[in-house]
Amino acid sequence: MTEELSFEGAIDKLERTVDKLESGNLSLAESLSEFETGVKLVRFCSSKLEDAEEKIEIIKQDAKGIKIKPYKLEREDKDES
């Protein structure tokens, strides 16, 4: 993506892209272009979410004080799709 979007900005743009596609008012070429834009936006948002998941930390308090450790999200095997 040429411009640096925020996650929220990308979601907004993705919603507008979906609305255009669902309207049925686009030519085939325009639809393909919008679809390509949508795929890029989905990938961008997925990447941002993965980055955020990696930054999440769990704060635990025990008898020795507060401990901070990275949160590890259990992901489904990506090959099972």
C-alpha positions as YAML, in Angstrom:
chain: A
units: angstrom
residues:
- id: 1
  name: MET
  ca: [0.00, 0.00, 0.00]
- id: 2
  name: THR
  ca: [1.48, 3.32, -1.00]
- id: 3
  name: GLU
  ca: [0.06, 5.36, 1.86]
- id: 4
  name: GLU
  ca: [0.55, 4.41, 5.51]
- id: 5
  name: LEU
  ca: [-2.87, 3.52, 6.84]
- id: 6
  name: SER
  ca: [-3.90, 2.91, 10.40]
- id: 7
  name: PHE
  ca: [-5.72, -0.33, 11.15]
- id: 8
  name: GLU
  ca: [-8.95, 1.62, 11.62]
- id: 9
  name: GLY
  ca: [-8.43, 3.51, 8.36]
- id: 10
  name: ALA
  ca: [-7.85, 0.25, 6.50]
- id: 11
  name: ILE
  ca: [-11.02, -1.29, 7.98]
- id: 12
  name: ASP
  ca: [-13.01, 1.77, 6.90]
- id: 13
  name: LYS
  ca: [-11.58, 1.59, 3.39]
- id: 14
  name: LEU
  ca: [-12.28, -2.15, 3.27]
- id: 15
  name: GLU
  ca: [-15.92, -1.57, 4.26]
- id: 16
  name: ARG
  ca: [-16.29, 1.02, 1.48]
- id: 17
  name: THR
  ca: [-14.70, -1.39, -0.99]
- id: 18
  name: VAL
  ca: [-17.14, -4.14, -0.02]
- id: 19
  name: ASP
  ca: [-20.06, -1.71, -0.35]
- id: 20
  name: LYS
  ca: [-18.94, -0.84, -3.90]
- id: 21
  name: LEU
  ca: [-18.65, -4.50, -4.84]
- id: 22
  name: GLU
  ca: [-22.04, -5.35, -3.34]
- id: 23
  name: SER
  ca: [-23.74, -2.46, -5.15]
- id: 24
  name: GLY
  ca: [-23.48, -4.28, -8.47]
- id: 25
  name: ASN
  ca: [-22.86, -0.98, -10.26]
- id: 26
  name: LEU
  ca: [-19.25, -1.69, -11.28]
- id: 27
  name: SER
  ca: [-17.95, -3.03, -14.55]
- id: 28
  name: LEU
  ca: [-16.02, -6.28, -14.52]
- id: 29
  name: ALA
  ca: [-12.71, -4.41, -14.70]
- id: 30
  name: GLU
  ca: [-13.73, -2.09, -11.86]
- id: 31
  name: SER
  ca: [-14.91, -5.05, -9.79]
- id: 32
  name: LEU
  ca: [-11.60, -6.85, -10.26]
- id: 33
  name: SER
  ca: [-9.70, -3.72, -9.27]
- id: 34
  name: GLU
  ca: [-11.83, -3.24, -6.14]
- id: 35
  name: PHE
  ca: [-11.46, -6.94, -5.28]
- id: 36
  name: GLU
  ca: [-7.67, -6.63, -5.56]
- id: 37
  name: THR
  ca: [-7.77, -3.58, -3.30]
- id: 38
  name: GLY
  ca: [-9.89, -5.51, -0.81]
- id: 39
  name: VAL
  ca: [-7.45, -8.42, -0.72]
- id: 40
  name: LYS
  ca: [-4.54, -6.04, -0.06]
- id: 41
  name: LEU
  ca: [-6.50, -4.38, 2.74]
- id: 42
  name: VAL
  ca: [-7.37, -7.73, 4.35]
- id: 43
  name: ARG
  ca: [-3.69, -8.74, 4.26]
- id: 44
  name: PHE
  ca: [-2.69, -5.39, 5.75]
- id: 45
  name: CYS
  ca: [-5.24, -5.70, 8.57]
- id: 46
  name: SER
  ca: [-4.24, -9.30, 9.28]
- id: 47
  name: SER
  ca: [-0.61, -8.24, 9.55]
- id: 48
  name: LYS
  ca: [-1.49, -5.42, 11.94]
- id: 49
  name: LEU
  ca: [-3.52, -7.82, 14.11]
- id: 50
  name: GLU
  ca: [-0.66, -10.34, 14.20]
- id: 51
  name: ASP
  ca: [1.73, -7.55, 15.25]
- id: 52
  name: ALA
  ca: [-0.66, -6.52, 18.03]
- id: 53
  name: GLU
  ca: [-1.02, -10.11, 19.25]
- id: 54
  name: GLU
  ca: [2.76, -10.40, 19.53]
- id: 55
  name: LYS
  ca: [2.90, -7.27, 21.69]
- id: 56
  name: ILE
  ca: [0.27, -8.38, 24.17]
- id: 57
  name: GLU
  ca: [1.74, -9.20, 27.53]
- id: 58
  name: ILE
  ca: [0.26, -11.00, 30.47]
- id: 59
  name: ILE
  ca: [0.73, -9.36, 33.83]
- id: 60
  name: LYS
  ca: [0.78, -11.83, 36.67]
- id: 61
  name: GLN
  ca: [1.18, -11.13, 40.33]
- id: 62
  name: ASP
  ca: [2.63, -13.71, 42.64]
- id: 63
  name: ALA
  ca: [4.23, -13.76, 46.08]
- id: 64
  name: LYS
  ca: [7.47, -12.34, 44.65]
- id: 65
  name: GLY
  ca: [5.80, -9.42, 42.91]
- id: 66
  name: ILE
  ca: [4.52, -8.61, 39.46]
- id: 67
  name: LYS
  ca: [5.76, -10.57, 36.45]
- id: 68
  name: ILE
  ca: [5.23, -9.58, 32.86]
- id: 69
  name: LYS
  ca: [5.53, -12.23, 30.18]
- id: 70
  name: PRO
  ca: [4.61, -12.33, 26.50]
- id: 71
  name: TYR
  ca: [1.21, -13.69, 25.60]
- id: 72
  name: LYS
  ca: [1.43, -16.65, 23.29]
- id: 73
  name: LEU
  ca: [-1.68, -17.21, 21.21]
- id: 74
  name: GLU
  ca: [-2.29, -20.80, 20.19]
- id: 75
  name: ARG
  ca: [-2.97, -20.73, 16.48]
- id: 76
  name: GLU
  ca: [-4.56, -23.43, 14.41]
- id: 77
  name: ASP
  ca: [-2.20, -25.14, 12.00]
- id: 78
  name: LYS
  ca: [-2.28, -22.96, 8.86]
- id: 79
  name: ASP
  ca: [-1.90, -26.05, 6.64]
- id: 80
  name: GLU
  ca: [-5.31, -27.40, 7.69]
- id: 81
  name: SER
  ca: [-7.29, -24.89, 5.58]
...
